[in-house]
Amino acid sequence: MAAPALSETAMSTCILCILLVPLAGAGLSLIHSGLGRSHSAAHSMVAALYAISIAALVYFVCGFAWQGYPGRPAHSFLVAGKAWSWIAAEPFFFRGLEWNGSPSSLVACLQVFSVALAAVIPLGSGAGRWRLGPLCLSTALLAGWTYPLFAHWVWGGGWLAQLGVNYGLGRGFVDIGGSGTIQAVGGLTALAVAWVLGPRRGKYGHDGVPMAIPGHSAVLVLFACSLAWLGWLGLNSAGAILFAKIEPGRIVLVAVNTTLAAAAAVLMAAWITRSRFGKPDASICANGWVGGLVASSASCAVVTPLAAAATGAIAGALITFAVDWFENRLAADDPGGAISVHAVGGIWGLLSLGLFGRFPASAANLLPGVAPETDATWAGQPLAQVVGVATLIGFVFPLTYGLNWLLNRFYPQRAAPEGEHHGMDLHELGASAYPDFVTNIDDITQR
Amino acid sequence: MKLAGFFLLLAGWAIVLAALALLPPALPRVVFVAAGAALEVLGFALVARSHAAHPQEGW
């Protein structure tokens, strides 16, 4: 059954919002570059361009074919009498789409930008040692398989979205702006990459204690937070129109919720780092800001502003401690904070929807016969979110880890030690990002 | 330890799916979904410990 067309206002608004999404990718790229070493800064930005390009092209070839759109062809199997749609059956190369502002064409456009955003996330954890060639292949696997598969389950009419209709779990697994589908998938891939690559040279001493390797430009990082903010306003708004079916006027709530979540997160991160270390930490504040944006995405259109601020504050706290935990306890060297911000923040965003989400009476995806306004549907929503999070951790993470591990067996992903020492800019690009800099600390100290 | 961890991750997810498909709504389903999630946490902890034990080595 074809989805009803959007109104002219909704379509125009959605297109404008979608066109803001690349700013989120630009922001993340700058954050990763700024939090890395100066001798790999250009490599980091080039890697982001490569990741965006590969992701967009591969998604065009086969990604949308496997993600699909609700009501369009898909493969299902029966489980105890219920249909579980597991992958779409769209034509490859976007054939079959009508480029007339139809909901499916808008989703395809949004997804090209979203998968590119997801592809940029792992660059944060692989900074300083991830070779460009294997990086491109890893991105192709993410954009061509891992992302579309999970996105079909959530946004393409798949079994996670149908948990409400099939099993009475609220409205099914809901993820309006992509806290899970984009951010957690990218963040879990970042964790897989960090572990497959191993830590940077000199990161951990012989006793396992991590050494601080500060980023080279706090200005880049903090400016990028503003770019990310604009991009997320577009991402959440477009997701709310296309996936939550909100009226364009309700975008005002989406924008307010997105901003309040980021604001509460950064202030929480600043307060915690000031309490622990005597001064607020700029890089963790930046991570907190983006983490608030990440957490806001899932529930941006279905929570009150107070709940959005609470979600952001909790995200800021979680991310601040997660950065410490992943580095110190789990030996996951993550220069850009991608794992903490996107995996932890994204998962919290999904769970917070189960706690704070209040759906309008017009919301769909309910068990047949259940009235939308009954609270009974709310009782199932937290469980639906838990099922989605369990799928991310129990299936998506092993899948993405396995693919990257397999890739590493045949095409080593890590740069040679001399490349890491001299910097990825010279090693892979033949030119430094900052040729006017006369000294680099590695020239005068041993790591 | 790493392989065992991944096995537990997948097993926990399978328990969650089985709970949805086979158990009646309310308490039994919630309990088994929680059990599956707990198994996943255990599996993740094993995978994480195996990496934390050898921080200098990639794979």
Interface residues (C-beta under 8 A of the other chain):
Chain A: V79 A80 K82 L163 Y167 G168 W195 V196 L197 G198 P199 K203 Y204 G208 R329 L330 A331 A332 G380 L383 V386 V387 V389 A390 T391 I393 G394 F395 F397 P398 Y401 G402 W405 N408 R414
Chain B: F6 L9 L10 G12 W13 V16 L20 A21 L22 P25 R29 V30 V33 A34 G36 A37 E40 G43 F44 A48 H51 A52 H54 P55 Q56 E57 G58 W59
